[in-house]
Amino acid sequence: MHLPVSNPYKITSPYGLRTLNGSKQFHDGIDFIGTNKNVYSIAPGICAFDMDNYSEALRWIDPKHSAGNMVIIQHTINDATYYVRYMHLLKNLVSQKEYVTEGQKIGEYADVGYSFGAHLHLDVYDRAWKKLDPNVILKGIL
């Protein structure tokens, strides 16, 4: 597996409860920053969704919770299927149905969407689109 951002990296908001704007919220992903703004595929897979038009993304998601530009990659890791959303991208470098390799640059993150600074938000779903703790698949690389 490959880190989703360049190394050394920093987790700016882990999965779980956090305080944001004075109120407790559940954060359903992990926020990363790296030494540059490149975003990499954590494993081989297929691009299942490619949203690279921010104005369209605002229509697709409530503007107050917009992911900005994003890609969703279907990864098979240890014989299990996962969908990983790579969010807050300035630009996407892969398109729907495109095969990606582990470590391939798939985009660049920015302060796009509902965000308090440039970062990559990564969240994970299982095959049935049930949201999972991303640490389940990232535990070997973080």
CYANA upper distance limits for C-alpha pairs under 8 A (distance plus 0.5 A):
  1 MET  CA     42 ILE  CA      5.94
  1 MET  CA     43 ALA  CA      5.90
  1 MET  CA    102 GLU  CA      7.31
  1 MET  CA    103 GLY  CA      8.40
  1 MET  CA    138 LEU  CA      8.50
  1 MET  CA    140 GLY  CA      8.26
  1 MET  CA    141 ILE  CA      7.27
  2 HIS  CA     40 TYR  CA      7.96
  2 HIS  CA     41 SER  CA      7.46
  2 HIS  CA     42 ILE  CA      4.98
  2 HIS  CA     43 ALA  CA      6.90
  2 HIS  CA    102 GLU  CA      6.87
  2 HIS  CA    103 GLY  CA      5.98
  2 HIS  CA    141 ILE  CA      7.50
  3 LEU  CA      7 ASN  CA      8.06
  3 LEU  CA     40 TYR  CA      7.43
  3 LEU  CA     41 SER  CA      8.27
  3 LEU  CA     42 ILE  CA      6.28
  3 LEU  CA    103 GLY  CA      8.01
  3 LEU  CA    141 ILE  CA      7.09
  3 LEU  CA    142 LEU  CA      8.19
  4 PRO  CA     39 VAL  CA      6.01
  4 PRO  CA     40 TYR  CA      5.15
  4 PRO  CA     41 SER  CA      6.49
  4 PRO  CA     42 ILE  CA      6.02
  4 PRO  CA    103 GLY  CA      8.27
  5 VAL  CA      9 TYR  CA      7.19
  5 VAL  CA     32 PHE  CA      7.57
  5 VAL  CA     33 ILE  CA      7.20
  5 VAL  CA     34 GLY  CA      5.80
  5 VAL  CA     35 THR  CA      8.49
  5 VAL  CA     36 ASN  CA      8.32
  5 VAL  CA     37 LYS  CA      7.76
  5 VAL  CA     38 ASN  CA      6.52
  5 VAL  CA     39 VAL  CA      5.54
  5 VAL  CA     40 TYR  CA      6.45
  5 VAL  CA    120 LEU  CA      8.39
  6 SER  CA     33 ILE  CA      8.49
  6 SER  CA     34 GLY  CA      5.29
  6 SER  CA     35 THR  CA      6.19
  6 SER  CA     36 ASN  CA      6.85
  6 SER  CA     37 LYS  CA      8.18
  6 SER  CA     38 ASN  CA      7.20
  6 SER  CA     39 VAL  CA      8.05
  7 ASN  CA     34 GLY  CA      6.47
  7 ASN  CA     35 THR  CA      6.90
  8 PRO  CA     34 GLY  CA      6.66
  8 PRO  CA     35 THR  CA      6.84
  9 TYR  CA     32 PHE  CA      7.38
  9 TYR  CA     33 ILE  CA      6.25
  9 TYR  CA     34 GLY  CA      4.76
  9 TYR  CA     35 THR  CA      7.08
 10 LYS  CA     32 PHE  CA      6.21
 10 LYS  CA     33 ILE  CA      5.90
 10 LYS  CA     34 GLY  CA      6.81
 11 ILE  CA     30 ILE  CA      7.49
 11 ILE  CA     31 ASP  CA      6.19
 11 ILE  CA     32 PHE  CA      5.10
 11 ILE  CA     33 ILE  CA      7.08
 12 THR  CA     30 ILE  CA      8.34
 12 THR  CA     31 ASP  CA      5.93
 12 THR  CA     32 PHE  CA      6.24
 12 THR  CA     33 ILE  CA      7.55
 13 SER  CA     18 ARG  CA      8.32
 13 SER  CA     27 HIS  CA      8.37
 13 SER  CA     30 ILE  CA      6.38
 13 SER  CA     31 ASP  CA      5.51
 13 SER  CA     32 PHE  CA      7.90
 14 PRO  CA     27 HIS  CA      7.87
 14 PRO  CA     29 GLY  CA      7.43
 14 PRO  CA     30 ILE  CA      5.29
 14 PRO  CA     31 ASP  CA      6.92
 15 TYR  CA     26 PHE  CA      8.30
 15 TYR  CA     27 HIS  CA      5.94
 15 TYR  CA     28 ASP  CA      6.12
 15 TYR  CA     29 GLY  CA      5.57
 15 TYR  CA     30 ILE  CA      5.74
 15 TYR  CA    133 ASP  CA      7.23
 15 TYR  CA    134 PRO  CA      7.93
 16 GLY  CA     26 PHE  CA      5.83
 16 GLY  CA     27 HIS  CA      5.57
 16 GLY  CA     28 ASP  CA      6.90
 16 GLY  CA     29 GLY  CA      8.34
 17 LEU  CA     24 LYS  CA      7.07
 17 LEU  CA     25 GLN  CA      6.08
 17 LEU  CA     26 PHE  CA      4.89
 17 LEU  CA     27 HIS  CA      6.44
 18 ARG  CA     24 LYS  CA      6.04
 18 ARG  CA     25 GLN  CA      5.97
 18 ARG  CA     26 PHE  CA      6.70
 18 ARG  CA     27 HIS  CA      7.11
 19 THR  CA     23 SER  CA      5.73
 19 THR  CA     24 LYS  CA      4.85
 19 THR  CA     25 GLN  CA      6.55
 20 LEU  CA     24 LYS  CA      6.84
 20 LEU  CA     25 GLN  CA      7.27
 28 ASP  CA    123 ASP  CA      7.07
 28 ASP  CA    131 LYS  CA      8.32
 28 ASP  CA    132 LEU  CA      8.49
 28 ASP  CA    133 ASP  CA      7.65
 29 GLY  CA    121 HIS  CA      6.83
 29 GLY  CA    122 LEU  CA      5.90
 29 GLY  CA    123 ASP  CA      4.79
 29 GLY  CA    124 VAL  CA      7.78
 29 GLY  CA    133 ASP  CA      7.52
 29 GLY  CA    134 PRO  CA      6.87
 30 ILE  CA    121 HIS  CA      6.16
 30 ILE  CA    122 LEU  CA      5.88
 30 ILE  CA    123 ASP  CA      7.03
 30 ILE  CA    134 PRO  CA      7.56
 31 ASP  CA    119 HIS  CA      6.78
 31 ASP  CA    120 LEU  CA      5.97
 31 ASP  CA    121 HIS  CA      4.94
 31 ASP  CA    122 LEU  CA      6.91
 32 PHE  CA    119 HIS  CA      6.12
 32 PHE  CA    120 LEU  CA      5.63
 32 PHE  CA    121 HIS  CA      7.00
 32 PHE  CA    122 LEU  CA      8.42
 33 ILE  CA     37 LYS  CA      7.77
 33 ILE  CA    118 ALA  CA      8.10
 33 ILE  CA    119 HIS  CA      5.72
 33 ILE  CA    120 LEU  CA      6.94
 34 GLY  CA     38 ASN  CA      8.31
 37 LYS  CA    108 GLU  CA      5.72
 37 LYS  CA    109 TYR  CA      5.85
 37 LYS  CA    110 ALA  CA      7.64
 37 LYS  CA    119 HIS  CA      8.34
 38 ASN  CA    105 LYS  CA      7.07
 38 ASN  CA    106 ILE  CA      8.32
 38 ASN  CA    107 GLY  CA      6.60
 38 ASN  CA    108 GLU  CA      5.02
 38 ASN  CA    109 TYR  CA      7.03
 39 VAL  CA     86 TYR  CA      8.50
 39 VAL  CA    105 LYS  CA      6.16
 39 VAL  CA    106 ILE  CA      6.27
 39 VAL  CA    107 GLY  CA      5.60
 39 VAL  CA    108 GLU  CA      5.82
 39 VAL  CA    109 TYR  CA      7.10
 39 VAL  CA    120 LEU  CA      8.04
 40 TYR  CA    102 GLU  CA      8.19
 40 TYR  CA    103 GLY  CA      5.64
 40 TYR  CA    104 GLN  CA      5.79
 40 TYR  CA    105 LYS  CA      4.91
 40 TYR  CA    106 ILE  CA      5.98
 40 TYR  CA    107 GLY  CA      7.67
 41 SER  CA    100 VAL  CA      7.65
 41 SER  CA    101 THR  CA      7.40
 41 SER  CA    102 GLU  CA      5.95
 41 SER  CA    103 GLY  CA      5.56
 41 SER  CA    104 GLN  CA      5.96
 41 SER  CA    105 LYS  CA      7.05
 41 SER  CA    106 ILE  CA      6.86
 42 ILE  CA    102 GLU  CA      6.15
 42 ILE  CA    103 GLY  CA      6.53
 43 ALA  CA     75 HIS  CA      6.89
 43 ALA  CA     76 THR  CA      8.38
 43 ALA  CA     77 ILE  CA      8.06
 43 ALA  CA    101 THR  CA      6.96
 43 ALA  CA    102 GLU  CA      4.57
 43 ALA  CA    103 GLY  CA      7.28
 44 PRO  CA     75 HIS  CA      6.68
 44 PRO  CA     76 THR  CA      8.03
 44 PRO  CA     99 TYR  CA      8.06
 44 PRO  CA    100 VAL  CA      6.00
 44 PRO  CA    101 THR  CA      4.76
 44 PRO  CA    102 GLU  CA      5.03
 45 GLY  CA     73 ILE  CA      6.67
 45 GLY  CA     74 GLN  CA      5.85
 45 GLY  CA     75 HIS  CA      5.03
 45 GLY  CA     76 THR  CA      7.31
 45 GLY  CA     99 TYR  CA      6.33
 45 GLY  CA    100 VAL  CA      5.84
 45 GLY  CA    101 THR  CA      7.10
 45 GLY  CA    102 GLU  CA      8.37
 46 ILE  CA     73 ILE  CA      6.04
 46 ILE  CA     74 GLN  CA      5.76
 46 ILE  CA     75 HIS  CA      7.38
 46 ILE  CA     96 GLN  CA      8.23
 46 ILE  CA     97 LYS  CA      6.34
 46 ILE  CA     98 GLU  CA      6.16
 46 ILE  CA     99 TYR  CA      5.02
 46 ILE  CA    100 VAL  CA      6.45
 47 CYS  CA     71 VAL  CA      7.47
 47 CYS  CA     72 ILE  CA      6.43
 47 CYS  CA     73 ILE  CA      4.87
 47 CYS  CA     74 GLN  CA      6.74
 47 CYS  CA     94 VAL  CA      7.57
 47 CYS  CA     95 SER  CA      6.85
 47 CYS  CA     96 GLN  CA      5.40
 47 CYS  CA     97 LYS  CA      5.63
 47 CYS  CA     98 GLU  CA      5.87
 47 CYS  CA     99 TYR  CA      6.92
 47 CYS  CA    100 VAL  CA      7.66
 48 ALA  CA     71 VAL  CA      8.11
 48 ALA  CA     72 ILE  CA      5.97
 48 ALA  CA     73 ILE  CA      5.85
 48 ALA  CA     74 GLN  CA      6.54
 48 ALA  CA     96 GLN  CA      5.91
 48 ALA  CA     97 LYS  CA      6.45
 49 PHE  CA     71 VAL  CA      6.00
 49 PHE  CA     72 ILE  CA      5.45
 49 PHE  CA     73 ILE  CA      7.52
 49 PHE  CA     95 SER  CA      7.93
 49 PHE  CA     96 GLN  CA      5.69
 49 PHE  CA     97 LYS  CA      8.33
 50 ASP  CA     70 MET  CA      6.78
 50 ASP  CA     71 VAL  CA      5.12
 50 ASP  CA     72 ILE  CA      7.13
 50 ASP  CA     92 ASN  CA      7.99
 50 ASP  CA     94 VAL  CA      7.81
 50 ASP  CA     95 SER  CA      6.07
 50 ASP  CA     96 GLN  CA      5.88
 51 MET  CA     56 GLU  CA      8.28
 51 MET  CA     57 ALA  CA      7.08
 51 MET  CA     69 ASN  CA      5.83
 51 MET  CA     70 MET  CA      5.73
 51 MET  CA     71 VAL  CA      6.60
 51 MET  CA     92 ASN  CA      8.32
 52 ASP  CA     57 ALA  CA      8.26
 52 ASP  CA     69 ASN  CA      5.37
 52 ASP  CA     70 MET  CA      6.99
 52 ASP  CA     71 VAL  CA      8.47
 52 ASP  CA     91 LYS  CA      6.78
 52 ASP  CA     92 ASN  CA      6.41
 53 ASN  CA     57 ALA  CA      6.72
 53 ASN  CA     69 ASN  CA      6.89
 54 TYR  CA     58 LEU  CA      6.79
 54 TYR  CA     68 GLY  CA      6.05
 54 TYR  CA     69 ASN  CA      6.02
 54 TYR  CA    113 GLY  CA      8.46
 55 SER  CA     59 ARG  CA      7.31
 56 GLU  CA     60 TRP  CA      6.80
 57 ALA  CA     61 ILE  CA      6.62
 57 ALA  CA     66 SER  CA      7.47
 57 ALA  CA     67 ALA  CA      7.87
 57 ALA  CA     68 GLY  CA      6.41
 57 ALA  CA     69 ASN  CA      7.03
 58 LEU  CA     62 ASP  CA      6.90
 58 LEU  CA     63 PRO  CA      5.65
 58 LEU  CA     66 SER  CA      6.60
 58 LEU  CA     68 GLY  CA      7.67
 59 ARG  CA     63 PRO  CA      7.91
 61 ILE  CA     65 HIS  CA      7.20
 61 ILE  CA     66 SER  CA      5.89
 61 ILE  CA     67 ALA  CA      7.94
 62 ASP  CA     66 SER  CA      6.32
 63 PRO  CA    113 GLY  CA      7.90
 63 PRO  CA    114 TYR  CA      7.66
 64 LYS  CA    113 GLY  CA      8.48
 64 LYS  CA    114 TYR  CA      6.32
 65 HIS  CA    113 GLY  CA      7.77
 65 HIS  CA    114 TYR  CA      5.86
 66 SER  CA    113 GLY  CA      5.30
 66 SER  CA    114 TYR  CA      5.71
 67 ALA  CA     87 MET  CA      5.94
 67 ALA  CA     88 HIS  CA      5.83
 67 ALA  CA    112 VAL  CA      7.86
 67 ALA  CA    113 GLY  CA      5.65
 67 ALA  CA    114 TYR  CA      7.04
 68 GLY  CA     87 MET  CA      7.18
 68 GLY  CA     88 HIS  CA      5.45
 68 GLY  CA     89 LEU  CA      6.94
 68 GLY  CA     90 LEU  CA      8.34
 68 GLY  CA    112 VAL  CA      5.69
 68 GLY  CA    113 GLY  CA      4.55
 68 GLY  CA    114 TYR  CA      7.85
 69 ASN  CA     87 MET  CA      6.82
 69 ASN  CA     88 HIS  CA      6.13
 69 ASN  CA     89 LEU  CA      5.34
 69 ASN  CA     90 LEU  CA      6.87
 69 ASN  CA     91 LYS  CA      7.23
 69 ASN  CA     92 ASN  CA      7.77
 69 ASN  CA    112 VAL  CA      7.84
 69 ASN  CA    113 GLY  CA      8.14
 70 MET  CA     85 ARG  CA      7.38
 70 MET  CA     86 TYR  CA      6.03
 70 MET  CA     87 MET  CA      4.97
 70 MET  CA     88 HIS  CA      6.73
 70 MET  CA     89 LEU  CA      6.14
 70 MET  CA     92 ASN  CA      7.48
 71 VAL  CA     85 ARG  CA      6.38
 71 VAL  CA     86 TYR  CA      5.94
 71 VAL  CA     87 MET  CA      7.32
 71 VAL  CA     92 ASN  CA      7.57
 71 VAL  CA     94 VAL  CA      8.36
 72 ILE  CA     83 TYR  CA      6.82
 72 ILE  CA     84 VAL  CA      5.91
 72 ILE  CA     85 ARG  CA      4.91
 72 ILE  CA     86 TYR  CA      6.77
 73 ILE  CA     83 TYR  CA      6.12
 73 ILE  CA     84 VAL  CA      5.84
 73 ILE  CA     85 ARG  CA      7.14
 74 GLN  CA     81 THR  CA      7.37
 74 GLN  CA     82 TYR  CA      6.22
 74 GLN  CA     83 TYR  CA      5.04
 74 GLN  CA     84 VAL  CA      6.98
 75 HIS  CA     81 THR  CA      6.30
 75 HIS  CA     82 TYR  CA      5.76
 75 HIS  CA     83 TYR  CA      6.74
 75 HIS  CA     84 VAL  CA      7.86
 76 THR  CA     80 ALA  CA      5.84
 76 THR  CA     81 THR  CA      5.00
 76 THR  CA     82 TYR  CA      6.71
 77 ILE  CA     81 THR  CA      7.00
 77 ILE  CA     82 TYR  CA      7.92
 77 ILE  CA    137 ILE  CA      8.19
 80 ALA  CA    127 ARG  CA      8.32
 81 THR  CA    126 ASP  CA      6.83
 81 THR  CA    127 ARG  CA      5.83
 82 TYR  CA    124 VAL  CA      7.20
 82 TYR  CA    125 TYR  CA      6.14
 82 TYR  CA    126 ASP  CA      5.17
 82 TYR  CA    127 ARG  CA      6.12
 83 TYR  CA    124 VAL  CA      6.27
 83 TYR  CA    125 TYR  CA      5.55
 83 TYR  CA    126 ASP  CA      6.74
 83 TYR  CA    127 ARG  CA      7.52
 83 TYR  CA    129 TRP  CA      7.99
 84 VAL  CA    122 LEU  CA      7.33
 84 VAL  CA    123 ASP  CA      6.26
 84 VAL  CA    124 VAL  CA      5.10
 84 VAL  CA    125 TYR  CA      6.91
 85 ARG  CA    121 HIS  CA      8.32
 85 ARG  CA    122 LEU  CA      6.06
 85 ARG  CA    123 ASP  CA      5.86
 85 ARG  CA    124 VAL  CA      6.91
 86 TYR  CA    120 LEU  CA      7.15
 86 TYR  CA    121 HIS  CA      6.56
 86 TYR  CA    122 LEU  CA      5.44
 86 TYR  CA    123 ASP  CA      7.62
 87 MET  CA    109 TYR  CA      8.04
 87 MET  CA    120 LEU  CA      6.35
 87 MET  CA    121 HIS  CA      5.57
 87 MET  CA    122 LEU  CA      6.81
 88 HIS  CA    109 TYR  CA      6.13
 88 HIS  CA    110 ALA  CA      6.49
 88 HIS  CA    111 ASP  CA      7.10
 88 HIS  CA    112 VAL  CA      5.56
 88 HIS  CA    113 GLY  CA      6.64
 88 HIS  CA    115 SER  CA      8.23
 88 HIS  CA    118 ALA  CA      8.21
 88 HIS  CA    119 HIS  CA      7.29
 88 HIS  CA    120 LEU  CA      6.37
 88 HIS  CA    121 HIS  CA      7.04
 89 LEU  CA    107 GLY  CA      6.96
 89 LEU  CA    108 GLU  CA      5.96
 89 LEU  CA    109 TYR  CA      4.56
 89 LEU  CA    110 ALA  CA      6.12
 89 LEU  CA    111 ASP  CA      8.45
 89 LEU  CA    112 VAL  CA      7.03
 89 LEU  CA    120 LEU  CA      7.69
 90 LEU  CA    107 GLY  CA      7.92
 90 LEU  CA    108 GLU  CA      6.14
 90 LEU  CA    109 TYR  CA      5.85
 90 LEU  CA    110 ALA  CA      5.73
 90 LEU  CA    111 ASP  CA      8.24
 90 LEU  CA    112 VAL  CA      7.00
 91 LYS  CA    107 GLY  CA      6.05
 91 LYS  CA    108 GLU  CA      6.25
 91 LYS  CA    109 TYR  CA      7.91
 92 ASN  CA    106 ILE  CA      6.57
 92 ASN  CA    107 GLY  CA      4.86
 92 ASN  CA    108 GLU  CA      7.37
 93 LEU  CA    105 LYS  CA      7.77
 93 LEU  CA    106 ILE  CA      5.32
 93 LEU  CA    107 GLY  CA      5.48
 94 VAL  CA     98 GLU  CA      7.02
 94 VAL  CA    100 VAL  CA      8.38
 94 VAL  CA    106 ILE  CA      6.15
 94 VAL  CA    107 GLY  CA      7.98
100 VAL  CA    104 GLN  CA      6.96
109 TYR  CA    118 ALA  CA      6.93
109 TYR  CA    119 HIS  CA      6.29
109 TYR  CA    120 LEU  CA      6.04
110 ALA  CA    117 GLY  CA      7.84
110 ALA  CA    118 ALA  CA      4.67
110 ALA  CA    119 HIS  CA      6.37
110 ALA  CA    120 LEU  CA      8.04
111 ASP  CA    115 SER  CA      6.35
111 ASP  CA    116 PHE  CA      7.40
111 ASP  CA    117 GLY  CA      5.31
111 ASP  CA    118 ALA  CA      4.33
111 ASP  CA    119 HIS  CA      7.07
112 VAL  CA    118 ALA  CA      7.70
122 LEU  CA    134 PRO  CA      8.08
123 ASP  CA    131 LYS  CA      8.28
123 ASP  CA    132 LEU  CA      8.13
123 ASP  CA    133 ASP  CA      8.09
123 ASP  CA    134 PRO  CA      6.36
124 VAL  CA    131 LYS  CA      6.45
124 VAL  CA    132 LEU  CA      5.96
124 VAL  CA    133 ASP  CA      7.27
124 VAL  CA    134 PRO  CA      5.88
125 TYR  CA    129 TRP  CA      5.49
125 TYR  CA    130 LYS  CA      5.67
125 TYR  CA    131 LYS  CA      4.83
125 TYR  CA    132 LEU  CA      5.88
126 ASP  CA    130 LYS  CA      5.86
126 ASP  CA    131 LYS  CA      7.05
126 ASP  CA    132 LEU  CA      7.27
132 LEU  CA    136 VAL  CA      7.96
134 PRO  CA    138 LEU  CA      6.68
135 ASN  CA    139 LYS  CA      5.60
138 LEU  CA    142 LEU  CA      6.69
